[in-house]
Amino acid sequence: MSDEAIGQTNGRVKSIDILKGAAIIGVVLAHLMFIQNAVYVETERDLLYTLAELPYAGLPMFLVLSGYFYKSRPLMYNLKRKVFPLIIALIVAVVVLTVLMYCYLSILGYDLSQSDLWGDIAQIIIGKGAFEDIHSSAFDGEMILDVYEVTLPFYFLQIMAVGFLIFYPIADFALKDLKRLIGTILVLLTIVCVYMELVHVQLPFYAQLGPLVASLYLVGAYMGKYKVADYLEHGRHEKKYWKIFGAIAVIAVISMFLFPTNKALIYSEFGDYGGYSVYTFMITSLSCGMVLFFLAALATHVHPVCKILSIPGRESLPIFALHMFVAKALVAPFVQLDTVSWIPIKSLPITLVLSIFTVFFIAIMVMLFRKISPKKITQYMEDDAG
């Protein structure tokens, strides 16, 4: 098979599928391994977290790639195509998955008599910690660890929707030229910086993160305008290609040491400098993300890697939304779920197997579901193809 055939099939940009596939595997590993086993791996923490900084810092590439396929269309068309389905899918998924897990655990014999199921569902949809001071100990996310909680990653879907609401009205203006793009991004980041420094109250739907997310969409749209993925996939024979790759890699390494992201977006944390960290966050995240993008593009020429990682890459959004539900359902009959951790498994090898199985199980199930379901239903789970 030729490089071109490997690189792009059925209209999809394979480097983007590979990048999404590797990233979603990393997300699930982080949620099920590092976060769950923070105490267990304390002796290895420094090494593990140092090694994980590159992919972890590069995870905002999910948002960059969401803007990559932007096309100039009427505002309402874009809202109906991207924002409304995302909001509907978010609400349906929160309600259905939370109720299903509640019923499932009740059948297994868990005592949920003290649980506030519908109150928690409402709080999840509005946003955990809404109207609380982001910097106070009050916003400790206690409800996140309820026994039946399966919506750990859903805040990401909320900030995606808010980001689109900001991005679409300004995209055509900002994408006219590079100066406008940089100026617009600086304005958006400054809005976040000022808000975090002066107000720092958690808004419903994590709306204070919207300008930052819109900035990442703008970067992706600008990259898409100049077909950066095509160059990354096919430009490796040029000396300039490797010089650019090397320069970005150096910037990424320096940024990881000088400006570590230390991020937890659900808490609006971007780094070590308060609200001002939003600027260094962009530098570190984009440089690390571009290193991963280069690696994904090079992987398109390695057929086994391309084929394996493209599977979860094509279904990254459903995997992101469903992985906590599936993993929790799998382990609930065998371990006692509690309010200390989402999935209390102390063995790293077991959680590694659980993570990989969860990723590919969801990907395969969604692929089968697409084949038997009407297009109007499956479009709510579709990622951009290219």
C-alpha positions in Angstrom: 0.0 0.0 0.0 1.4 3.4 -0.9 2.1 6.2 1.6 -0.8 8.2 0.1 -3.2 5.3 0.5 -2.2 4.8 4.1 -2.2 8.6 4.8 -5.7 9.3 3.7 -8.6 6.9 3.1 -12.3 7.4 2.6 -11.9 11.2 2.8 -10.5 11.1 6.4 -7.2 12.7 7.3 -5.3 9.7 8.8 -2.8 11.7 10.8 -5.6 13.4 12.6 -7.3 10.0 13.3 -4.0 8.7 14.6 -3.4 11.7 16.8 -7.0 11.5 18.2 -6.6 7.7 18.7 -3.3 8.1 20.6 -4.7 11.0 22.6 -7.9 9.3 23.7 -6.0 6.2 24.8 -3.8 8.6 26.8 -6.9 10.2 28.4 -8.4 6.9 29.4 -5.0 5.7 30.8 -4.7 8.9 32.8 -8.2 8.7 34.2 -8.1 5.0 35.1 -4.4 4.6 36.0 -2.6 7.8 37.2 -5.6 9.6 38.8 -7.0 6.4 40.3 -3.7 5.2 41.6 -2.1 8.4 42.7 -1.3 7.1 46.1 -0.2 3.7 44.9 2.3 5.1 42.4 3.6 7.8 44.8 7.2 6.4 44.7 7.1 6.6 40.9 5.1 9.8 40.7 7.9 12.2 39.7 9.1 9.9 36.8 5.6 9.0 35.7 4.4 12.6 35.7 7.5 13.8 33.9 7.1 11.2 31.2 3.4 12.0 30.9 3.8 15.8 30.6 4.3 15.8 26.8 1.1 13.9 25.9 -0.8 15.5 28.8 0.2 19.0 27.8 -0.7 18.2 24.2 -4.2 17.1 24.9 -5.8 20.5 24.0 -5.0 19.4 20.4 -8.4 17.8 20.6 -9.8 21.3 20.6 -7.4 22.5 18.0 -8.5 19.6 15.7 -12.1 20.5 16.3 -11.5 23.7 14.5 -9.3 22.2 11.8 -12.3 21.5 9.5 -14.0 24.8 9.8 -15.7 26.1 6.7 -17.2 29.6 6.3 -20.9 29.1 6.4 -23.9 30.9 7.9 -23.8 31.2 11.6 -27.1 29.3 12.2 -25.9 26.5 10.0 -22.8 26.0 12.0 -24.7 26.2 15.3 -27.2 23.6 14.1 -24.5 21.3 12.9 -22.1 21.4 15.8 -23.5 23.2 18.9 -27.1 22.0 19.1 -26.3 18.3 18.6 -23.5 18.6 21.1 -25.8 20.1 23.8 -28.5 17.6 23.1 -26.1 14.6 23.2 -24.6 16.0 26.4 -27.9 16.2 28.2 -29.2 12.8 27.0 -25.9 11.1 27.8 -25.7 12.6 31.3 -29.3 11.6 32.2 -29.2 8.2 30.6 -25.8 7.0 31.7 -26.2 8.3 35.3 -29.6 6.7 35.7 -28.4 3.4 34.2 -25.4 3.3 36.5 -27.6 4.1 39.5 -30.0 1.3 38.6 -27.1 -1.1 37.8 -25.5 -0.5 41.2 -28.8 -0.8 43.0 -29.3 -4.3 41.4 -25.8 -5.2 42.5 -26.7 -4.4 46.1 -25.1 -1.0 46.6 -26.7 1.2 49.3 -27.6 4.4 47.4 -30.2 5.6 49.9 -28.2 8.7 50.7 -27.7 9.6 47.1 -29.3 12.6 45.4 -29.5 11.3 41.9 -31.6 14.0 40.2 -29.9 16.8 42.1 -26.5 15.5 40.9 -27.7 15.1 37.3 -28.8 18.8 37.4 -25.5 19.9 38.9 -23.5 17.9 36.3 -25.4 19.6 33.4 -25.1 23.1 34.9 -21.4 22.4 35.8 -19.8 21.2 39.0 -19.0 24.1 41.4 -21.0 26.7 39.5 -21.0 30.1 41.2 -18.3 29.0 43.7 -14.9 30.7 44.0 -12.6 28.7 41.8 -9.7 29.4 44.2 -11.5 28.4 47.4 -11.5 25.0 49.1 -15.3 25.0 48.7 -14.9 23.9 45.1 -13.6 20.5 45.9 -15.8 18.5 43.6 -17.2 16.2 46.2 -20.1 15.2 44.0 -17.6 14.1 41.3 -16.9 11.0 43.4 -20.4 9.8 44.0 -20.6 6.1 43.6 -22.7 6.2 40.4 -20.8 9.2 38.9 -19.8 8.3 35.3 -19.6 11.8 33.8 -16.0 12.8 34.9 -15.1 13.9 31.3 -18.3 15.7 30.4 -17.1 19.1 31.4 -14.9 18.9 28.2 -18.1 18.6 26.1 -19.5 21.6 27.8 -16.5 23.8 27.2 -16.5 22.6 23.6 -20.1 23.9 23.1 -19.3 27.2 24.8 -16.2 27.6 22.8 -18.1 27.1 19.5 -20.6 29.8 20.5 -17.7 32.3 20.7 -15.7 30.8 17.8 -18.3 30.8 15.0 -19.3 34.5 15.1 -15.6 35.7 15.0 -14.0 33.0 12.9 -14.2 34.6 9.4 -12.9 37.9 10.8 -10.0 36.4 12.7 -8.9 34.1 9.9 -8.5 36.8 7.3 -4.7 37.0 8.0 -2.2 36.1 10.6 -2.1 39.5 12.3 -5.9 39.4 12.9 -5.6 35.8 14.2 -2.9 36.6 16.7 -4.7 39.8 17.8 -8.0 38.0 18.3 -6.4 35.2 20.2 -4.6 37.7 22.5 -7.8 39.5 23.2 -9.6 36.2 24.0 -6.8 35.0 26.3 -6.7 38.4 28.0 -10.4 38.1 28.8 -9.7 34.8 30.5 -6.7 36.2 32.3 -8.5 39.3 33.7 -11.5 37.2 34.7 -9.4 34.7 36.6 -7.4 37.4 38.3 -10.3 39.7 39.3 -13.4 37.5 39.5 -12.4 33.8 39.6 -16.0 32.5 40.0 -16.9 29.2 38.4 -19.6 30.0 35.8 -22.3 27.6 34.6 -21.1 25.3 31.9 -17.5 26.3 32.7 -18.1 29.4 30.5 -15.1 31.2 31.8 -13.0 28.8 29.7 -14.9 29.6 26.5 -12.5 32.3 25.1 -9.6 29.9 25.7 -11.3 27.1 23.8 -12.3 29.5 21.0 -8.6 30.4 20.7 -7.7 26.8 20.2 -10.4 26.4 17.6 -9.0 29.5 15.8 -5.5 27.9 15.7 -7.0 24.7 14.3 -9.0 26.6 11.7 -5.9 28.5 10.5 -4.0 25.2 10.3 -6.8 23.7 8.3 -6.9 26.8 5.9 -3.3 25.9 4.9 -3.8 22.1 5.0 -1.1 21.6 7.6 -1.9 17.9 8.0 -1.2 17.3 4.4 2.2 18.9 4.7 3.0 17.0 7.9 2.1 13.7 6.2 4.0 14.2 2.9 6.7 16.7 3.6 9.2 14.5 5.4 11.5 14.4 2.4 12.3 18.1 2.7 15.1 19.4 5.0 12.9 22.3 6.1 10.4 19.7 7.5 12.9 18.4 9.9 14.2 21.8 10.9 10.6 22.9 11.8 10.0 19.6 13.7 13.3 20.1 15.6 12.6 23.7 16.5 9.1 22.9 17.7 10.4 19.9 19.7 13.0 22.2 21.4 10.3 24.8 22.2 8.1 22.0 23.7 10.9 20.7 25.9 11.8 24.1 27.2 8.2 25.0 27.7 7.5 21.8 29.7 10.3 22.7 32.1 9.7 26.5 32.3 5.9 26.6 31.9 4.5 23.2 33.0 0.7 23.2 32.5 -0.2 21.6 35.8 -3.6 21.9 34.3 -7.0 20.7 35.5 -9.4 22.6 33.2 -12.4 21.7 35.4 -10.8 23.9 38.0 -9.6 26.5 35.5 -6.0 25.7 36.3 -3.4 26.5 33.5 -0.1 26.7 35.3 1.8 28.3 38.1 1.1 32.0 37.5 -2.6 32.3 38.2 -4.7 33.9 35.4 -1.5 34.9 33.5 -0.8 31.1 33.0 -3.4 31.1 30.2 -0.6 32.6 28.0 2.1 30.1 28.9 -0.6 27.4 28.7 -1.1 28.2 25.0 2.7 28.1 24.3 3.3 24.8 26.1 0.1 23.1 24.9 0.5 24.1 21.3 4.2 23.2 21.1 3.7 19.8 22.7 0.6 19.2 20.6 2.4 20.0 17.4 5.2 17.5 18.4 2.4 14.9 18.7 0.9 16.0 15.4 4.3 15.5 13.7 4.6 12.0 15.2 1.1 11.1 14.2 1.8 12.2 10.6 5.0 10.1 10.5 3.0 7.2 11.9 0.7 7.3 8.8 3.6 5.7 6.9 3.7 2.7 9.4 0.7 0.7 8.3 0.1 -1.4 11.5 0.3 1.7 13.8 -2.0 3.6 11.4 -4.5 0.9 11.3 -4.6 0.3 15.1 -4.7 3.9 16.3 -7.2 5.0 13.6 -9.9 2.7 15.2 -10.2 4.7 18.4 -9.3 7.9 16.6 -12.4 7.7 14.5 -14.6 7.2 17.6 -12.7 9.5 20.0 -15.7 11.5 21.1 -17.9 8.5 22.0 -14.9 6.9 23.8 -14.3 10.1 25.7 -18.0 10.3 26.8 -18.5 6.6 27.6 -15.2 5.3 29.0 -15.9 6.0 32.7 -19.3 4.4 32.4 -18.0 1.2 30.7 -15.0 0.9 33.0 -17.1 1.3 36.1 -19.7 -1.2 34.9 -17.0 -3.7 34.3 -15.4 -3.5 37.7 -18.5 -2.8 39.9 -19.2 -6.5 40.5 -15.6 -7.3 41.6 -14.5 -4.3 43.7 -16.4 -2.1 46.1 -17.0 1.3 44.6 -16.8 4.2 47.0 -16.6 8.0 47.2 -12.8 8.1 47.4 -12.0 7.2 43.8 -13.9 6.6 40.7 -12.6 3.1 40.2 -10.6 1.8 43.2 -8.2 -0.7 41.6 -4.7 -0.6 43.1 -3.0 -2.8 40.5 -1.4 -0.8 37.6 -1.2 -3.8 35.2 -4.9 -4.5 35.8 -5.9 -0.9 35.2 -3.8 -0.9 32.1 -5.6 -3.9 30.7 -9.0 -2.3 31.7 -8.0 0.9 30.0 -7.1 -0.6 26.7 -10.1 -3.0 26.7 -12.4 -0.1 27.5 -11.1 2.0 24.6 -11.4 -0.7 21.9 -14.6 -2.2 23.2 -16.4 1.2 22.9 -14.8 1.9 19.5 -16.0 -1.5 18.1 -19.5 -1.2 19.7 -19.9 2.3 18.2 -18.8 1.2 14.8 -21.3 -1.7 14.9 -24.0 0.7 16.1 -23.3 3.1 13.2 -24.0 0.3 10.7 -27.4 -0.6 12.1 -28.7 2.8 13.2 -30.2 5.7 11.2 -27.9 8.5 10.2 -29.8 11.1 12.2 -28.9 9.2 15.4 -25.3 8.3 14.7 -24.4 11.9 13.6 -24.5 12.9 17.3 -21.5 10.7 17.9 -19.5 11.6 14.8 -16.1 13.2 14.9 -14.9 15.4 12.1 -13.6 13.3 9.3 -12.0 15.8 7.0 
